[in-house]
């Protein structure tokens, strides 16, 4: 009966009636050509939109990172000299290079995948719920377990990323000290000592990078294995309902297709979560620089005339940051 025809079937029927019915085999070939042209056009349009999306995302991310670096550079110029005497310059340099790179990766993931994959997962979940909400809920039992796993691995990832970024800073410090003082190193034949020091710092960084790689490598297979196991249990129940006549075969096939399509974006989002943890750790270090106390201009300072005579130090005291005693006391020069 006409009332039993679904909306999708009716729509496809109307589209099919718009295509002229070929009477001979020769008339079928142009229809094939038109179908191929439509497919090719859709492919070109999809790739063009993909190009626009990727280019716009990367442009926004690059411009944001440039603004962030410029802002932090302005902050670094206003930091007191005691900050660099205490922390050195390598850590600040690492925040400009390595840390902002991690932030850029997180932003690219946010605008590139995070806005697309949830929409896919939600659409397929909605269709699966419409076809069979009982079996869909059974297949989603793995959700809380996956959330706990992602949260635990995310904390590990964030901690390891923070230590890895600190390791990058330490490695840059060794490089800066050795290369800037290479004449002193050679004069005192300290090549072996500096080599061992660099290898120690480098292997410490490698240890943290392996922890990051292990966390990233384990999350996607774990989520996929749990999802497939739970899905197979739901499919077994659905298959029993089909064989016993409680569920239509068409609905069963459509539900399975939606279920498989739903787990793909979820698996991708699980890996995205670890990228966000890495970006969060890097962003914390980047913005930590802006929280440092900065030098303030003295509003009541007098205007000094152009220097023309001499410079005199009278009863000068100096103490290094963190020291308990003055290194210089009552110096007159």
HELIX and SHEET records of a PDB file:
HELIX    1   1 UNK A    2  UNK A    4  5                                   3    
HELIX    2   2 UNK A    7  UNK A   18  1                                  12    
HELIX    3   3 UNK A   25  UNK A   77  1                                  53    
HELIX    4   4 UNK A   81  UNK A   87  1                                   7    
HELIX    5   5 UNK A   90  UNK A   94  1                                   5    
HELIX    6   6 UNK A   95  UNK A   99  3                                   5    
HELIX    7   7 UNK A  100  UNK A  109  1                                  10    
HELIX    8   8 UNK A  110  UNK A  114  3                                   5    
HELIX    9   9 UNK A  115  UNK A  131  1                                  17    
HELIX   10  10 UNK A  133  UNK A  139  1                                   7    
HELIX   11  11 UNK A  142  UNK A  180  1                                  39    
HELIX   12  12 UNK A  182  UNK A  187  1                                   6    
HELIX   13  13 UNK A  191  UNK A  243  1                                  53    
HELIX   14  14 UNK A  249  UNK A  290  1                                  42    
SHEET    1   A 2 UNK A 316  UNK A 318  0                                        
SHEET    2   A 2 UNK A 328  UNK A 331 -1                                        
END                                                                             
